[in-house]
């Protein structure tokens, strides 16, 4: 079960419940993937709200690995979501909100806006 205080969320992919978390290591991975110089630069990039499918794969993959699963980005790219594109966008938005938002539950606070689907 996900612990919102630690920035964890749960998401269903391929019919399985997963725990995702943007740990410090996952955030460092994303800094490299998005060519951000620091966490502020990463937050600015994510707050722009325009994320590609590749960006979503990188975010979900980093979150899965931060949550303790050994899953490659190639495996993430092949995962299905029952809700389609809107469900992927919601996972990304909740994950970003849990990492950068106030309160640790991915709801409200100063979260960057959700990516546009």
Contact map, one row per residue, 1 for C-alpha under 8 A:
111000000100000000100000000000000000000000000000000000000000000000000000000000000000000000000000000000000000000000000
111100011100000000110000000000000000000000000000000000000000000000000000000000000000000000000000000000000000000000000
111111111000000000000000000000000000000000000000000000000000000000000000000000000000000000000000000000000000000000000
011111111000000000000000000000000000000000000000000000000000000000000000000000000000000000000000010000011100000000000
001111110000000000000000000000000000000000000000000000000000000000000000000000000000000000000000000000111000000000000
001111110000000000001000000000000000000000000000000000000000000000000000000000000000000000000000000000010000000000000
001111111000000000001100000000000000000000000000000000000000000000000000000000000000000000000010011000011100000000000
011111111100000000111100000000000000000000000000000000000000000000100000000000000000000000000010010000001000000000000
011100111110000000111000000000000000000000000000000000000000000000000000000000000000000000000110010000001100000000000
110000011111000011110000000000000000000000000000000000000000000000000000000000000000000000000000000000000000000000000
000000001111100011110000000000000000000000000000000000000000000000000000000000000000000000100000000000000000000000000
000000000111111111000000000000000000000000000000000000000000000000000000000000001000000000000000000000000000000000000
000000000011111111000000000000000000000000000000000000000000000000000000000000111100000000000000000000000000000000000
000000000001111100000000000000000000000000000000000000000000000000000000000000111100000000000000000000000000000000000
000000000001111110000000000000000000000000000000000000000000000000000000000000011100000000000000000000000000000000000
000000000001111111000000000000000000000000000000000000000000000000000000000000000000000000000000000000000000000000000
000000000111101111100000000000000000000000000000000000000000000000000000000000000000000000000000000000000000000000000
000000000111100111110000000000000000000000000000000000000000000100000000000000000000000000000000000000000000000000000
110000011110000011111000000000000000000000000000000000000000001100110000000000000000000000000000000000000000000000000
010000011110000001111100000000000000000000000000000000000001001111110000000000000000000000000010000000000000000000000
000001111000000000111110010000000000000000000000000000000000011111100000000000000000000000000010011000000000000000000
000000110000000000011111111000000000000000000000000000000000011001100000000000000000000000000011001000000000000000000
000000000000000000001111111000000000000000000000000000000000001001100000000000000000000000000000000000000000000000000
000000000000000000000111111100000000000000000000000000000000000000000000000000000000000000000000000000000000000000000
000000000000000000000111111110000000000000000000000000000000000001000000000000000000000000000000000000000000000000000
000000000000000000001111111111000000000000000000000000000000011011000000000000000000000000000000000000000000000000000
000000000000000000000111111111100000001000000000000000000000010000000000000000000000000000000000000000000000000000000
000000000000000000000001111111110000000000000000000000000000000000000000000000000000000000000000000000000000000000000
000000000000000000000000111111111000000000000000000000000000010000000000000000000000000000000000000000000000000000000
000000000000000000000000011111111110000001000000000000000110010000000000000000000000000000000000000000000000000000000
000000000000000000000000001111111111111001000000000000000000000000000000000000000000000000000000000000000000000000000
000000000000000000000000000111111111000000000000000000000000000000000000000000000000000000000000000000000000000000000
000000000000000000000000000011111111000000000000000000000100000000000000000000000000000000000000000000000000000000000
000000000000000000000000000001111111000001001000000000000000000000000000000000000000000000000000000000000000000000000
000000000000000000000000000001111111100000000000000000000000000000000000000000000000000000000000000000000000000000000
000000000000000000000000000000111111111011001000000000000000000000000000000000000000000000000000000000000000000000000
000000000000000000000000000000100011111011000000000000000000000000000000000000000000000000000000000000000000000000000
000000000000000000000000000000100001111111000000000000000000000000000000000000000000000000000000000000000000000000000
000000000000000000000000001000100001111111100000000000000000000000000000000000000000000000000000000000000000000000000
000000000000000000000000000000000000011111110000000000000000000000000000000000000000000000000000000000000000000000000
000000000000000000000000000000000001111111111000000000000000000000000000000000000000000000000000000000000000000000000
000000000000000000000000000001100101111111111100000000000000000000000000000000000000000000000000000000000000000000000
000000000000000000000000000000000000001111111110000000000000000000000000000000000000000000000000000100000000000100000
000000000000000000000000000000000000000111111111000000000000000000000000000000000000000000000000000000000000000000000
000000000000000000000000000000000101000011111111100000000000000000000000000000000000000000000000000000000000000000000
000000000000000000000000000000000000000001111111111000000000000000000000000000000000000000000001000000000000000100100
000000000000000000000000000000000000000000111111100000000000000000000000000000000000000000000000000000000000000111000
000000000000000000000000000000000000000000011111110000000000000000000000000000000000000000000000000000000000000110100
000000000000000000000000000000000000000000001111111000000000000000000000000000000000000000000000000000000000000111110
000000000000000000000000000000000000000000000101111100000000000000000000000000000000000000000000000000000000000000110
000000000000000000000000000000000000000000000100111111110000000000000000000000000000000000000000000000000000000000110
000000000000000000000000000000000000000000000000011111110000000000000000000000000000000000000000000000000000000000000
000000000000000000000000000000000000000000000000001111111000000000000000000000000000000000000000000000000000000000000
000000000000000000000000000000000000000000000000001111111100000000000000000000000000000000000000000000000000000000000
000000000000000000000000000000000000000000000000001111111110000000000000000000000000000000000000000000000000000000000
000000000000000000000000000000000000000000000000001111111111000000000000000000000000000110010000000000000000000000000
000000000000000000000000000000000000000000000000000011111111100000000000100110000000000000000000000000000000000000000
000000000000000000000000000001001000000000000000000001111111110000000000100000000000000000000000000000000000000000000
000000000000000000000000000001000000000000000000000000111111111000000000000000000000000000010000000000000000000000000
000000000000000000010000000000000000000000000000000000011111111100000000000100000000000000110000000000000000000000000
000000000000000000000000000000000000000000000000000000001111111110000011100100000000000000000000000000000000000000000
000000000000000000001100011011000000000000000000000000000111111111000000000000000000000000000000000000000000000000000
000000000000000000111110010000000000000000000000000000000011111111100000000000000000000000000010000000000000000000000
000000000000000001111000000000000000000000000000000000000001111111111110000000000000000000000000000000000000000000000
000000000000000000011000010000000000000000000000000000000000111111111110000000000000000000000000000000000000000000000
000000000000000000011110110000000000000000000000000000000000011111111000000000000000000000000000000000000000000000000
000000010000000000111110000000000000000000000000000000000000001111111000000000000000000000000000000000000000000000000
000000000000000000110000000000000000000000000000000000000000000111111100000000000000000000000000000000000000000000000
000000000000000000000000000000000000000000000000000000000000000111111110000000000000000000000000000000000000000000000
000000000000000000000000000000000000000000000000000000000000000110011111000000000000000000000000000000000000000000000
000000000000000000000000000000000000000000000000000000000000100110001111101100000000000000000000000000000000000000000
000000000000000000000000000000000000000000000000000000000000100000000111111100000000000000000000000000000000000000000
000000000000000000000000000000000000000000000000000000001100100000000011111110000000000000000000000000000000000000000
000000000000000000000000000000000000000000000000000000000000000000000001111111000000000000000000000000000000000000000
000000000000000000000000000000000000000000000000000000000000000000000011111111100000000000000000000000000000000000000
000000000000000000000000000000000000000000000000000000001001100000000011111111100000000000000000000000000000000000000
000000000000000000000000000000000000000000000000000000001000000000000000111111100000000000000000000000000000000000000
000000000000000000000000000000000000000000000000000000000000000000000000011111110000000000000000000000000000000000000
000000000000110000000000000000000000000000000000000000000000000000000000001111111000000000000000000000000000000000000
000000000000111000000000000000000000000000000000000000000000000000000000000001111101000000000000000000000000000000000
000000000001111000000000000000000000000000000000000000000000000000000000000000111111101100000000000000000000000000000
000000000000111000000000000000000000000000000000000000000000000000000000000000011111001000000000000000000000000000000
000000000000000000000000000000000000000000000000000000000000000000000000000000001111111100000000000000000000000000000
000000000000000000000000000000000000000000000000000000000000000000000000000000011111111100000000000000000000000000000
000000000000000000000000000000000000000000000000000000000000000000000000000000001011111110000000000000000000000000001
000000000000000000000000000000000000000000000000000000000000000000000000000000000011111111000000000000000000000000001
000000000000000000000000000000000000000000000000000000000000000000000000000000001111111111100000000000000000000000000
000000000000000000000000000000000000000000000000000000010000000000000000000000001011111111110000000000000000000000000
000000000000000000000000000000000000000000000000000000010000000000000000000000000000111111111000000000000000000001111
000000000000000000000000000000000000000000000000000000000000000000000000000000000000011111111100000000000000000001000
000000000010000000000000000000000000000000000000000000000001000000000000000000000000001111111110000000000000000000000
000000000000000000000000000000000000000000000000000000010011000000000000000000000000000111111111000000000000000001100
000000000000000000000000000000000000000000000000000000000000000000000000000000000000000011111111100000000000000011100
000000001000000000000000000000000000000000000000000000000000000000000000000000000000000001111111110000000110000000000
000000111000000000011100000000000000000000000000000000000000001000000000000000000000000000111111111000000100000000000
000000000000000000000100000000000000000000000100000000000000000000000000000000000000000000011111111110000100001100000
000000000000000000000000000000000000000000000000000000000000000000000000000000000000000000001111111110011111001100000
000100111000000000001000000000000000000000000000000000000000000000000000000000000000000000000111111111011110000000000
000000100000000000001100000000000000000000000000000000000000000000000000000000000000000000000011111110010100000000000
000000000000000000000000000000000000000000100000000000000000000000000000000000000000000000000001111111000000011100000
000000000000000000000000000000000000000000000000000000000000000000000000000000000000000000000001111111111111111100000
000000000000000000000000000000000000000000000000000000000000000000000000000000000000000000000000010111111111111000000
000010000000000000000000000000000000000000000000000000000000000000000000000000000000000000000000000011111111100000000
000111100000000000000000000000000000000000000000000000000000000000000000000000000000000000000000111011111110000000000
000110111000000000000000000000000000000000000000000000000000000000000000000000000000000000000000110011111110000000000
000100101000000000000000000000000000000000000000000000000000000000000000000000000000000000000111111011111111001000000
000000000000000000000000000000000000000000000000000000000000000000000000000000000000000000000100110011111111101000000
000000000000000000000000000000000000000000000000000000000000000000000000000000000000000000000000100011100111111000000
000000000000000000000000000000000000000000000000000000000000000000000000000000000000000000000000000011100011111000000
000000000000000000000000000000000000000000000000000000000000000000000000000000000000000000000000000111000001111100000
000000000000000000000000000000000000000000000000000000000000000000000000000000000000000000000001100111000111111110000
000000000000000000000000000000000000000000100111100000000000000000000000000000000000000000000001100110000000011111000
000000000000000000000000000000000000000000000011100000000000000000000000000000000000000000001000000000000000001111100
000000000000000000000000000000000000000000000010100000000000000000000000000000000000000011011000000000000000000111110
000000000000000000000000000000000000000000000101111000000000000000000000000000000000000010011000000000000000000011111
000000000000000000000000000000000000000000000000111000000000000000000000000000000000000010000000000000000000000001111
000000000000000000000000000000000000000000000000000000000000000000000000000000000000110010000000000000000000000000111
